[in-house]
Amino acid sequence: MSAVVASGLTDFLGDAVDLQVQVDAIGLGAIFALMAVGIGLVFGVLRLVNFAYGQLIMAGGFALAFASERGWPVAVGIALCFFVVLGLSVAMERAVFRPLRTQSPAVMLIATFAVAFLLQSIALLWFGPLGKTAASLAQLNRPVSIGDVDIRKISIVAIVTAAVCLALLLVVLNRTSLGLHMRAAAMDFQTARLLGVRANLVSAAAVLISGVLAAVVAVMLTVQFPTVTPGFALRETIVVLAGVVVGGMTRLGSATLGGFAIGYASGVLGGALPTAQSQYLPSFVFGVVILVLLVRPGGLFTRGRPAVERV
Amino acid sequence: MTPRALVQLAAPAGLVLAATLLGATVSRSTEIYFINALVAVSIVVALYVFVGNSGVLSFGHISFVAVGAWAAGVLSVPEQEKPAFMPYLFDFLRDTTVGNVPSLLAAGVAGGVFALLVGLPLMRLSGLAAGIATFAVLEITSNILRYYEKIGPGLNTFSSVPETTDLAQAAIGALVVIVAAFAYQRSRFGRQLRATREDPAAARAVGVSIYRQRLGAFALSGFLAGLAGGLYVHFLPINVDAVYLDLTFITLAMLVIGGTTSLWGAVVGALAVSGLDSLLANAENGLDVLGWTLEVPAGTRIIVVSALMALVLILRPSGLTGGRELSLDPVWRRLRPS
């Protein structure tokens, strides 16, 4: 018995340190980190958990599929994807987030829940349950050989894109006055307003940046999973939300780290665990979420005592 | 009981009775919608017992519905039918078969005990953390019920559960849940919990334990949700996806649209949304309204319901009823001007 476990463990460890698995896991972690930034940024400024974030990505995926089915060039498809996702983000901000800004976080969470179902059911009505295929970027899924390991191009693209996006975001947040306003609003919205930060501007900016990230994620996810269904990115969003909470919602850095960690962990576990054992993976992940909420409500990667009634 | 309290119980109970009577006059195929609405009332009122009185959001109540449905379903399928779709059951589950009422009770107890166990650690949380944690409970429950075939059918559908939830049983179930919710909210425990909702600091200052009151309400609410799950599985052959995200969403929508903080709101919301939903379901197949044929594409229902929910949240965040119990005081005042 113990010999079986031991050999299983060696297999598992062998798979887990496999460079290919590592790079794929880091690639997945990078995508999840971008989603975590998108969710964390809006949460920081608006104190709003955007449950509908996955549906934004889904809409972007359908835009790409729409373009690819008509044989449009890749660049046009990506432009359409950005256009659709940003348009939806702005509409969402104007129609739902802004009027509800003064409500409690719980009410806003339910509202984004409603928006998520709205978008998903519209997609279901429009495209059907089987969805569409976005194939124009499929060649990125092919491996390149570096030394004696094969690495899928998309993993490299994802890592580089995520790094560039995060660097740009850091520049915006730390070097521009808009970024300063957003950080001020994230610290204390009321006081920031009193000091002349324009509430609508920072809220729109946060939602827009988060929309840009959603579009980027949509492009990269459709490469990995070319079939876009109405439930596209829903699982990923739920997992990222868990990661953001585990990392710590109140700081963008810890939220991002949480998103990356959960993406990386599920990449490694999904690549190395046999199916029979990975079917309870969600239970394990959400068990960890509950544990973290109980033991460190502020998140794993935050320092100091968390503010009790922050949320 | 004061007349005012009597109205607060009679109004929701009367609405349920009216829906039942209306359901008894229509054809069998339409009756299904009324039974469905009554089961929805049970679930939403169970949800209200915790969410409404405590002001803490729960995305996890459908897991209690699911556990109740599993308990009632597994226990009431005839023994010879069990191996067909539940071949891996534990021996005692395989060899035990109970009747309608015991299986409903078992559903309630299963939901209540599960909620108590989950609540022991979770009731320390509030606000967003509570929302996320209860959502995690839903994910875990759904994941386990989906793959753990020793306690149920796994991915299979609950076929051959005796369909004992007819109009009468659904109505009795809904009334039982309403009376329990009413009795609870008038008890000292219910009042203490409502006090913690309005002002946690003040409630603490007068010696109310927020944790204990929330835990009690959570367990009671889990019991009622389990019971509702029992009613549900005796009504339709459900599977694990029927008691997951969609049901979570639609029941929360009903509660929010009706008005989260009152029993009256919970019942009004459940019946109004169910009514609209059934109407649209009919319209998806073509519906005759006064000579006009109303026809909408399939899938419109959930769009309308979610848009309605977002609209209510934006325009009237306290719901259709304003989150108040029905009161005849304004009517009295008009009748007897003083």
Interface residues (C-beta under 8 A of the other chain):
Chain A: V49 A95 V96 P99 L100 Q103 S104 P105 A106 V107 L109 I110 A111 F113 A114 V115 F117 L118 S121 I122 L124 L125 I238 L241 A242 V245 M249 Q279 Y280 P282 S283 F286 G287 V289 I290 L293 L294 P297 E309 V311
Chain B: V56 L57 P121 L122 R124 L125 G127 L128 A129 G131 I132 A133 A136 V137 E139 I140 N143 I144 Y147 F249 L252 A253 V256 P297 A298 G299 T300 I302 I303 V305 S306 A307 M309 A310 L313 I314 P317
